[in-house]
Every structure is written in structure tokens, then in C-alpha cells.
Amino acid sequence: MGSRVIPCGSCEYCYEWAKWPNTKNEESSIPRDVPKGHLVVYVGENYKRFVIKLTLLKHPLFKALLDQAQDEYDFTTDSKLCIPCDESLFLEVVRCASSPQD
């Protein structure tokens, strides 16, 4: 079974991906639908899944979201990266972080 890419509509850097069915090794392997140089994050109360470019992790706004996530969930090496904010705020941060710097 394949996956299809759905642009989020807010930017060209953030994509919402159709979820793959659960498999035995899902927790211990990199999802096949995540391109090289990208990362899966789960956002909001419903843990909506987004695939973002790794370069966004360096941006100060995104770092603030990561700090908030660490305070709320505490990271472990085997945990999924969850961002505890509203989806619209997340998409705005991605849009701003993806904008060219002047």
C-alpha cells in the first residue's frame, strides 16, 4: 500500500501525509513515507501527523515549540515528537520559519 502527499495549503515546506497502516516494526523503524531530510511531528490535542524539513529545527520559533514540547512531554529516545500547540499556530510557525531571511 502506498502513501499520497497532501500539501498542507499553508506552505510548500510542510506536508500532511496519509498514515501507513500499523506494522509490527513501526516503532523501531523509520517510516517509509518520510523523505530523506525530513522528520515526523505530531501536533495538537489530536496528534495530527506532519512531515517537516529538518532545517526548520534550527529556527528560533521552532526551537520555542520544541522547548514547550520538552516541558510538557519530556523526550525519550524511543518517543514520538509531539508538539503541544494548536495546529494553526504550528502551521504559522512553519510558514515563518520557512520564509527567506532578509
N, CA, C and O of each residue as an XYZ file, in Angstrom:
408
protein
N       0.847     -1.178      0.000
C       0.000      0.000      0.000
C       0.889      1.236      0.000
O       1.872      1.280      0.740
N       0.573      2.225     -0.798
C       1.378      3.428     -0.907
C       0.855      4.554     -0.053
O      -0.078      4.389      0.734
N       1.476      5.699     -0.226
C       1.094      6.883      0.512
C       0.929      8.009     -0.480
O       1.568      8.012     -1.533
N       0.099      8.945     -0.165
C      -0.030     10.097     -1.046
C       0.296     11.351     -0.255
O       0.016     11.430      0.942
N       0.881     12.323     -0.918
C       1.281     13.568     -0.279
C       0.155     14.569     -0.444
O      -0.407     14.722     -1.529
N      -0.168     15.252      0.654
C      -1.190     16.289      0.627
C      -0.550     17.572      1.142
O      -0.304     17.682      2.343
N      -0.266     18.566      0.262
C       0.290     19.824      0.779
C      -0.665     20.411      1.807
O      -1.882     20.356      1.631
N      -0.120     20.970      2.873
C      -0.962     21.471      3.953
C      -1.745     22.713      3.537
O      -2.711     23.082      4.204
N      -1.347     23.358      2.452
C      -2.060     24.528      1.989
C      -1.501     25.822      2.519
O      -1.750     26.881      1.942
N      -0.746     25.768      3.606
C      -0.191     26.977      4.196
C       1.211     27.279      3.702
O       1.629     28.437      3.681
N       1.942     26.245      3.302
C       3.305     26.469      2.864
C       3.771     25.305      2.004
O       3.131     24.254      1.960
N       4.895     25.505      1.321
C       5.422     24.445      0.481
C       6.359     23.524      1.247
O       6.795     22.508      0.707
N       6.678     23.856      2.491
C       7.652     23.084      3.255
C       7.030     22.066      4.191
O       7.716     21.148      4.641
N       5.792     22.199      4.485
C       5.140     21.318      5.446
C       4.123     20.468      4.698
O       3.323     20.994      3.924
N       4.149     19.185      4.917
C       3.227     18.285      4.244
C       2.500     17.436      5.268
O       3.072     17.005      6.269
N       1.242     17.209      4.995
C       0.474     16.267      5.795
C       0.444     14.984      4.972
O       0.093     15.017      3.792
N       0.798     13.883      5.563
C       0.890     12.622      4.833
C      -0.190     11.669      5.294
O      -0.552     11.641      6.470
N      -0.705     10.882      4.351
C      -1.629      9.811      4.716
C      -0.878      8.808      5.576
O       0.282      8.496      5.305
N      -1.522      8.315      6.586
C      -0.847      7.402      7.506
C      -0.740      6.003      6.900
O      -1.652      5.527      6.223
N       0.388      5.365      7.160
C       0.581      3.971      6.763
C      -0.129      3.098      7.780
O      -0.268      3.488      8.939
N      -0.580      1.920      7.365
C      -1.183      1.012      8.342
C      -0.143      0.563      9.355
O       1.050      0.519      9.053
N      -0.595      0.229     10.555
C       0.315     -0.229     11.608
C       0.996     -1.524     11.191
O       0.370     -2.407     10.606
N       2.287     -1.627     11.500
C       3.041     -2.838     11.232
C       3.755     -3.252     12.505
O       3.833     -2.475     13.456
N       4.273     -4.460     12.528
C       4.965     -4.963     13.709
C       6.156     -4.097     14.088
O       6.364     -3.830     15.272
N       6.938     -3.654     13.119
C       8.166     -2.911     13.390
C       7.985     -1.405     13.307
O       8.972     -0.682     13.168
N       6.779     -0.916     13.385
C       6.530      0.518     13.224
C       7.321      1.346     14.224
O       7.852      2.398     13.867
N       7.408      0.895     15.464
C       8.079      1.671     16.490
C       9.595      1.687     16.322
O      10.253      2.627     16.769
N      10.159      0.664     15.688
C      11.612      0.561     15.620
C      12.193      0.896     14.262
O      13.397      0.731     14.064
N      11.390      1.358     13.320
C      11.918      1.670     12.002
C      11.495      3.066     11.565
O      10.530      3.633     12.077
N      12.233      3.597     10.615
C      11.873      4.897     10.045
C      10.702      4.679      9.094
O      10.763      3.793      8.241
N       9.643      5.463      9.221
C       8.500      5.289      8.315
C       8.929      5.447      6.857
O       9.725      6.325      6.525
N       8.400      4.602      6.010
C       8.775      4.616      4.594
C       8.266      5.848      3.862
O       8.761      6.168      2.781
N       7.299      6.538      4.421
C       6.728      7.698      3.747
C       7.400      9.010      4.129
O       6.900     10.080      3.782
N       8.529      8.948      4.838
C       9.239     10.158      5.256
C      10.483     10.318      4.376
O      11.401      9.500      4.447
N      10.516     11.372      3.545
C      11.674     11.558      2.670
C      12.939     11.904      3.457
O      12.871     12.394      4.584
N      14.065     11.647      2.854
C      15.352     11.981      3.462
C      15.381     13.481      3.755
O      14.952     14.293      2.935
N      15.891     13.837      4.934
C      15.975     15.238      5.327
C      14.702     15.776      5.961
O      14.561     16.987      6.135
N      13.781     14.896      6.306
C      12.512     15.288      6.908
C      12.303     14.553      8.225
O      13.010     13.595      8.536
N      11.323     15.015      8.992
C      11.034     14.496     10.322
C       9.528     14.496     10.541
O       8.831     15.395     10.071
N       9.025     13.496     11.250
C       7.602     13.429     11.589
C       7.389     14.091     12.936
O       8.122     13.826     13.889
N       6.378     14.960     13.015
C       5.948     15.544     14.284
C       4.440     15.364     14.401
O       3.724     15.312     13.402
N       3.979     15.270     15.634
C       2.549     15.136     15.917
C       2.115     16.390     16.662
O       2.732     16.778     17.654
N       1.043     17.024     16.177
C       0.674     18.356     16.651
C      -0.743     18.382     17.213
O      -1.666     17.779     16.666
N      -0.880     19.103     18.326
C      -2.189     19.389     18.893
C      -2.780     18.256     19.712
O      -2.150     17.219     19.918
N      -4.003     18.476     20.176
C      -4.701     17.519     21.020
C      -4.982     16.209     20.304
O      -5.019     15.148     20.926
N      -5.181     16.287     18.988
C      -5.496     15.084     18.208
C      -4.248     14.444     17.602
O      -4.348     13.462     16.867
N      -3.078     14.995     17.907
C      -1.801     14.477     17.415
C      -1.805     14.289     15.896
O      -1.484     13.219     15.381
N      -2.179     15.365     15.200
C      -2.173     15.325     13.735
C      -0.731     15.198     13.252
O       0.153     15.898     13.744
N      -0.495     14.320     12.305
C       0.853     13.981     11.842
C       1.280     14.891     10.702
O       0.563     15.053      9.714
N       2.470     15.488     10.857
C       3.059     16.328      9.819
C       4.478     15.865      9.553
O       5.151     15.352     10.446
N       4.927     16.047      8.326
C       6.309     15.770      7.946
C       6.930     17.108      7.588
O       6.447     17.805      6.696
N       8.014     17.469      8.293
C       8.651     18.769      8.083
C      10.115     18.579      7.712
O      10.698     17.523      7.958
N      10.701     19.609      7.119
C      12.122     19.578      6.805
C      12.941     19.730      8.087
O      12.582     20.502      8.976
N      14.038     18.988      8.171
C      14.915     19.061      9.343
C      15.477     20.459      9.561
O      15.737     20.846     10.700
N      15.666     21.219      8.497
C      16.251     22.560      8.618
C      15.395     23.482      9.483
O      15.910     24.459     10.027
N      14.107     23.195      9.620
C      13.231     24.031     10.449
C      13.598     23.960     11.928
O      13.289     24.874     12.692
N      14.256     22.875     12.330
C      14.592     22.695     13.746
C      15.568     23.753     14.254
O      15.657     23.970     15.462
N      16.295     24.410     13.365
C      17.272     25.425     13.762
C      16.652     26.799     14.008
O      17.283     27.661     14.620
N      15.439     27.009     13.545
C      14.803     28.325     13.648
C      14.365     28.608     15.091
O      13.827     27.722     15.754
N      14.591     29.844     15.585
C      14.228     30.187     16.975
C      12.754     29.943     17.322
O      12.453     29.501     18.431
N      11.839     30.219     16.401
C      10.419     29.975     16.677
C      10.150     28.484     16.862
O       9.400     28.084     17.753
N      10.765     27.674     16.018
C      10.558     26.238     16.132
C      11.229     25.697     17.393
O      10.709     24.786     18.038
N      12.385     26.262     17.740
C      13.054     25.857     18.978
C      12.170     26.140     20.193
O      12.173     25.377     21.159
N      11.418     27.232     20.143
C      10.498     27.548     21.238
C       9.403     26.482     21.350
O       9.016     26.101     22.455
N       8.904     26.000     20.203
C       7.914     24.922     20.241
C       8.518     23.644     20.814
O       7.864     22.924     21.569
N       9.771     23.368     20.453
C      10.446     22.179     20.985
C      10.652     22.276     22.496
O      10.507     21.286     23.213
N      10.990     23.471     22.974
C      11.140     23.676     24.422
C       9.811     23.433     25.141
O       9.771     22.811     26.203
N       8.733     23.932     24.548
C       7.403     23.731     25.119
C       7.065     22.237     25.139
O       6.516     21.736     26.120
N       7.391     21.537     24.065
C       7.127     20.099     23.995
C       7.928     19.343     25.048
O       7.416     18.417     25.677
N       9.182     19.737     25.239
C      10.022     19.073     26.233
C       9.467     19.276     27.639
O       9.460     18.349     28.449
N       8.999     20.495     27.928
C       8.418     20.778     29.236
C       7.154     19.948     29.487
O       6.918     19.469     30.596
N       6.354     19.791     28.437
C       5.080     19.095     28.590
C       5.217     17.575     28.574
O       4.605     16.889     29.393
N       6.016     17.046     27.648
C       6.042     15.599     27.437
C       7.327     14.918     27.893
O       7.323     13.712     28.139
N       8.421     15.655     28.013
C       9.727     15.082     28.313
C      10.102     14.073     27.228
O       9.387     13.095     27.007
N      11.202     14.312     26.569
C      11.627     13.476     25.453
C      12.381     12.247     25.922
O      13.160     12.306     26.873
N      12.144     11.143     25.253
C      12.953      9.945     25.417
C      13.376      9.499     24.029
O      12.798      9.935     23.033
N      14.377      8.637     23.956
C      14.898      8.240     22.649
C      13.908      7.428     21.836
O      14.020      7.378     20.611
N      12.957      6.801     22.473
C      12.004      5.980     21.727
C      10.615      6.626     21.616
O       9.656      5.957     21.232
N      10.502      7.902     21.946
C       9.196      8.552     21.895
C       9.000      9.296     20.579
O       9.958      9.674     19.904
N       7.741      9.492     20.239
C       7.393     10.283     19.060
C       7.465     11.751     19.452
O       7.217     12.102     20.606
N       7.804     12.607     18.497
C       7.913     14.035     18.769
C       6.525     14.670     18.665
O       5.963     14.800     17.578
N       5.993     15.057     19.813
C       4.670     15.678     19.885
C       4.836     17.145     20.250
O       5.604     17.485     21.151
N       4.114     18.013     19.548
C       4.159     19.453     19.777
C       2.812     19.866     20.379
O       1.782     19.737     19.717
N       2.801     20.363     21.630
C       1.546     20.695     22.305
C       1.042     22.100     21.987
O       1.004     22.964     22.863
N       0.660     22.322     20.744
C       0.090     23.631     20.389
C      -1.012     23.416     19.369
O      -1.165     22.327     18.815
N      -1.759     24.448     19.135
C      -2.824     24.421     18.147
C      -2.227     24.239     16.750
O      -1.157     24.775     16.460
N      -2.905     23.495     15.896
C      -2.410     23.248     14.537
C      -2.185     24.541     13.760
O      -1.213     24.652     13.014
N      -3.073     25.516     13.927
C      -2.923     26.773     13.189
C      -1.664     27.525     13.630
O      -0.990     28.134     12.799
N      -1.339     27.490     14.923
C      -0.103     28.105     15.410
C       1.109     27.370     14.846
O       2.069     28.002     14.407
N       1.069     26.044     14.856
C       2.165     25.248     14.295
C       2.400     25.605     12.828
O       3.540     25.821     12.416
N       1.342     25.667     12.050
C       1.485     25.986     10.627
C       2.018     27.401     10.416
O       2.770     27.646      9.473
N       1.636     28.326     11.283
C       2.160     29.696     11.201
C       3.651     29.717     11.524
O       4.415     30.420     10.862
N       4.072     28.958     12.530
C       5.500     28.871     12.863
C       6.268     28.263     11.701
O       7.343     28.749     11.349
N       5.733     27.207     11.103
C       6.393     26.582      9.945
C       6.492     27.577      8.795
O       7.526     27.661      8.132
N       5.418     28.334      8.555
C       5.430     29.328      7.476
C       6.493     30.388      7.726
O       7.269     30.726      6.832
N       6.524     30.907      8.938
C       7.516     31.934      9.278
C       8.940     31.392      9.225
O       9.841     32.054      8.709
N       9.143     30.191      9.756
C      10.478     29.588      9.783
C      10.964     29.213      8.384
O      12.166     29.106      8.145
N      10.027     29.016      7.469
C      10.391     28.657      6.097
C      10.620     29.858      5.208
O      11.146     29.722      4.104
N      10.232     31.029      5.673
C      10.388     32.253      4.874
C      11.873     32.615      4.750
O      12.646     32.435      5.691
N      12.254     33.124      3.588
C      13.658     33.554      3.437
C      13.980     34.683      4.397
O      13.166     35.582      4.608
N      15.171     34.633      4.979
C      15.612     35.672      5.916
C      16.175     36.855      5.124
O      16.976     36.674      4.207
N      15.747     38.062      5.487
C      16.245     39.272      4.819
C      17.370     39.888      5.607
O      17.918     40.913      5.203
